Amino acid sequence: MANQFLNEQTYSNVMLLLLKNQLTMGRLVDGRFKNEVTDENGLKTSIKRPPQYIAKDGATLQKQDLISGSASVSVTQYKNVHMGIGDLESVQSFNALLRDSNMKSAASTLAHEVNSFLASKTLAFYGQSGTPGNVIASTQQFNRVHTQLMRQGVPNSDLSAVLDFEDSELIRGQLTGTNIDDVNRTALERTRIPIMSEIDIFATQALPSFTSGDRVSAGTTVINGASQNVNYRAVKDVLTQTLNVDGQAAGKTFKAGETFTIAGVFQYDNRSHNVLPQLQTFTITADAVADGVGAAALTVSPPIVVPNTNDGVSTDANTAFGTVSAAPADGAAVTHLEAASTSYRVRAAFHKRAIAMVSARLQAPFNGKFSFAQDPDTGIAIRYWRGSDIATGEHIHRWDMIFGAENVQPALGARPWGGV
């Protein structure tokens, strides 16, 4: 059968539609298209974080600084799929292209790349419920993460969660054994999970994982030096800080993704300005190694911002963005929440604004047929390009995309686990 190519715009539109249909994470984050991202600006763009204020008493004007941090997003994830003419030569209509198994497979490949990259950004969440490593076996265990999100001041809307299929199996099994109506039962039997605690739940294979370091888990790591709190004004763009610890043996490792608590350092609700009853959880964001005397400099999130402390201008910023009840004392015990040298597959629950994804438009080719398609919901842009090889006579179809993402507001997410 002679090949009859469709219009090039059809090929880009169909790939974008198939890709979007297979996205999980890509539909749950704050996606946007920014055409100004180019080689000239290092393929980077900046996403602003909203300011926060504290209420003042009385009728007298008490002006507050507008402190708005920003996160830098590198748009450097270049992904593509290619096909030879044999894959598409029988396609002669838009509907046939939508049904083509090769197109579906190519879209699935691109979708998995997007989902996996976005899911990796959930490792920056420091809020946590349950016990790390435990499968979520019931709705009650899952619902604890909603409580944690509310304690962190996360808006009670646009909430989603990504779980492992094992979690999904256990939760659905529990729900189908209860008195639920026929509509929910049908949904559950089709592997869908109803919204629980205002959180829309998805099961995915794209969850990120990490392996904890070989540091001793309990009774060893301690804070090395008092007054390690920082001013929000100084860390508003990175939302991390260096925390000095010691007590480990020389050469012991700490890995990005690990979490811990510090004795006497509790969570702080910067909306109601109350100290919460549970210890603040910190996430290590970069690998570290203990030196010859067992000391290490850990990069952690959230930064230790103590309310009502003066940053040289006022106490407003540190109070509005406070994260803890107090700075840790020298020698305070650090409790690692994961076992040493153990692999963890991390689940996440988060608000849509926690993670920002940015897509950009690729350059128009100098030869061949090409077209662009952009999704208004996720911001994802696809370039379709086809051309021929004069040496072989082969006709090549290719679809390309470029994107990036960053965890812009790690306080808007948490890690749900089973257990207590």
ZIVENDA-V698815 format. One record per pair of residues at least 6 apart in sequence whose C-alpha atoms are under 7 Angstrom apart, sorted by the first residue. I is the first residue (numbers start at 1). J is the second residue. Records with the same first field share a line. If there is no record, write none. Layout:
I: J ; J
This chain:
3: 89 ; 90
4: 89 ; 92
5: 92
6: 92
8: 369 ; 370 ; 371
9: 371 ; 372
10: 94
11: 384
12: 371 ; 372 ; 373 ; 382 ; 383 ; 384
13: 373
14: 98
15: 107
16: 373 ; 382
18: 104 ; 107
19: 107 ; 108 ; 110 ; 111
22: 108 ; 111
23: 111 ; 115
24: 115
25: 115 ; 118 ; 119
26: 114 ; 115 ; 378
27: 378
28: 160 ; 352
29: 352 ; 353 ; 355 ; 356 ; 357
30: 352 ; 353 ; 355 ; 356 ; 357
31: 356 ; 357 ; 358 ; 378 ; 379
32: 357 ; 358 ; 359 ; 378 ; 379
33: 358 ; 359 ; 360 ; 379 ; 380
34: 358 ; 359 ; 360
35: 360 ; 361
37: 43 ; 44 ; 45 ; 360
43: 74 ; 75 ; 76
44: 72 ; 73 ; 74 ; 75
45: 72 ; 73 ; 74
46: 70 ; 71 ; 72 ; 73
47: 70 ; 71 ; 72
48: 68 ; 69 ; 70 ; 71
49: 68 ; 69 ; 70
50: 68
51: 66 ; 67 ; 68
52: 320 ; 321
53: 320
54: 316 ; 320
64: 316
69: 236 ; 237
70: 237
71: 237 ; 238 ; 408
73: 404 ; 405 ; 406
74: 404
75: 358 ; 359 ; 402 ; 403 ; 404
76: 402 ; 403 ; 404
77: 402 ; 403 ; 404
78: 401 ; 402 ; 403
79: 110 ; 400 ; 401 ; 402
80: 398 ; 399 ; 400 ; 401
81: 106 ; 398 ; 399 ; 400
82: 396 ; 397 ; 398 ; 399
83: 396 ; 397 ; 398
84: 394 ; 395 ; 396 ; 397
85: 394 ; 395 ; 396
87: 102
91: 97
115: 206
116: 206 ; 207
118: 405
119: 206 ; 207 ; 208
120: 208
121: 406 ; 407
122: 348
123: 257
124: 283 ; 285 ; 407 ; 410
125: 410 ; 411 ; 413 ; 414 ; 415
126: 281 ; 282 ; 283 ; 301 ; 410 ; 414
127: 148 ; 281 ; 413 ; 414 ; 415
128: 414 ; 415 ; 416
129: 144 ; 145 ; 148 ; 415 ; 416 ; 417
130: 416 ; 417 ; 418 ; 419 ; 420
131: 417 ; 418 ; 419 ; 420
132: 337 ; 338 ; 417
133: 344 ; 417
134: 417 ; 418 ; 419
135: 167 ; 417 ; 418
136: 142 ; 167 ; 417 ; 418
137: 167 ; 170 ; 171 ; 418
138: 170 ; 171 ; 174
139: 171
141: 418 ; 419
142: 416
143: 197
145: 414 ; 416
146: 197
149: 413 ; 414
151: 269
152: 269 ; 411
153: 271
154: 412
156: 198
157: 198
158: 351 ; 352
159: 198 ; 199 ; 200 ; 350 ; 351 ; 352
160: 199 ; 200 ; 201 ; 349 ; 350 ; 351
161: 199 ; 200 ; 201 ; 202 ; 348 ; 349 ; 350
162: 201 ; 202 ; 203 ; 204 ; 347 ; 348 ; 349
163: 202 ; 203 ; 204 ; 347 ; 348
164: 203 ; 204 ; 205 ; 347
165: 203 ; 204
168: 203
172: 188 ; 193
176: 185 ; 188
193: 201
195: 201
207: 345 ; 346 ; 347
208: 345 ; 346
209: 343 ; 344 ; 345 ; 346
210: 257 ; 343 ; 344 ; 345
211: 341 ; 342 ; 343 ; 344
212: 254 ; 255 ; 258 ; 340 ; 341 ; 342 ; 343
213: 253 ; 254 ; 255 ; 340 ; 341
214: 252 ; 253 ; 340 ; 341
215: 248 ; 252 ; 253 ; 254 ; 340
216: 248 ; 340
217: 335 ; 336 ; 339 ; 340
218: 335 ; 336
220: 247 ; 248
221: 245 ; 246 ; 247 ; 248 ; 333 ; 334
222: 245 ; 246 ; 247 ; 331 ; 332 ; 333 ; 334
223: 244 ; 245 ; 246 ; 330 ; 331 ; 332 ; 333 ; 334
224: 244 ; 245 ; 246 ; 330 ; 331
225: 330
226: 328 ; 329 ; 330
227: 327
228: 243 ; 327
229: 304 ; 305 ; 306 ; 327
230: 303 ; 304 ; 305
231: 305 ; 311 ; 318
232: 305 ; 317 ; 318 ; 321
233: 317
239: 301 ; 302 ; 303
240: 299 ; 300 ; 301 ; 302 ; 303
241: 299 ; 300 ; 301 ; 303
242: 297 ; 298 ; 299 ; 300
243: 297 ; 298 ; 299 ; 300
244: 296 ; 297 ; 298
245: 295 ; 296 ; 297
246: 294 ; 295 ; 296
247: 294 ; 295
248: 290 ; 294 ; 295
249: 290 ; 293 ; 294
250: 290 ; 291 ; 292 ; 293 ; 294
251: 289 ; 290 ; 291 ; 292
252: 289 ; 290
253: 288 ; 289 ; 290
254: 287 ; 288 ; 289
255: 284 ; 286 ; 287 ; 288
256: 284 ; 285 ; 286 ; 287
257: 283 ; 284 ; 285
258: 283 ; 284 ; 338
259: 281 ; 282 ; 283 ; 284 ; 336 ; 337 ; 338
260: 281 ; 282 ; 283 ; 334 ; 335 ; 336 ; 337
261: 279 ; 280 ; 281 ; 282 ; 334 ; 335 ; 336
262: 328 ; 332 ; 333 ; 334 ; 335
263: 332 ; 333 ; 334
264: 328
265: 279 ; 280 ; 324 ; 325 ; 326 ; 327 ; 328
266: 275 ; 276 ; 277 ; 278 ; 279 ; 280 ; 324 ; 325
267: 275 ; 276 ; 278 ; 279 ; 280 ; 323 ; 324 ; 325
268: 274 ; 275 ; 276 ; 322 ; 323 ; 324 ; 325
269: 275 ; 276
270: 319 ; 320 ; 321 ; 322
275: 325
280: 324
282: 300 ; 301 ; 302
283: 300 ; 301
284: 298 ; 299 ; 300 ; 301
285: 299 ; 300 ; 301
286: 299
288: 296 ; 297 ; 298
289: 296
290: 296
304: 323 ; 324 ; 327
305: 318 ; 322 ; 323 ; 324
306: 318 ; 322 ; 323 ; 324 ; 325 ; 326 ; 327
307: 318 ; 319 ; 322
308: 315 ; 318 ; 319
309: 315 ; 318
346: 415
347: 415 ; 416
348: 414 ; 415 ; 416
349: 413 ; 414 ; 415 ; 416
350: 412 ; 413 ; 414
351: 412 ; 413
354: 407 ; 408 ; 409 ; 410 ; 412 ; 413
355: 405 ; 406 ; 407 ; 408 ; 409
356: 405 ; 406 ; 407 ; 408
357: 404 ; 405 ; 406
358: 379 ; 403 ; 404 ; 405
359: 379 ; 380 ; 381 ; 402 ; 403 ; 404
360: 381 ; 402 ; 403
361: 381
362: 383
368: 385 ; 386 ; 387
369: 385 ; 386 ; 387
370: 384 ; 385 ; 386
371: 383 ; 384 ; 385
372: 382 ; 383 ; 384
373: 381 ; 382 ; 383
374: 380 ; 381 ; 382
375: 381
381: 401
382: 399 ; 400 ; 401
383: 399 ; 400 ; 401
384: 398 ; 399 ; 400
385: 397 ; 398 ; 399
386: 396 ; 397 ; 398
387: 395 ; 396 ; 397
388: 394 ; 395 ; 396
389: 395
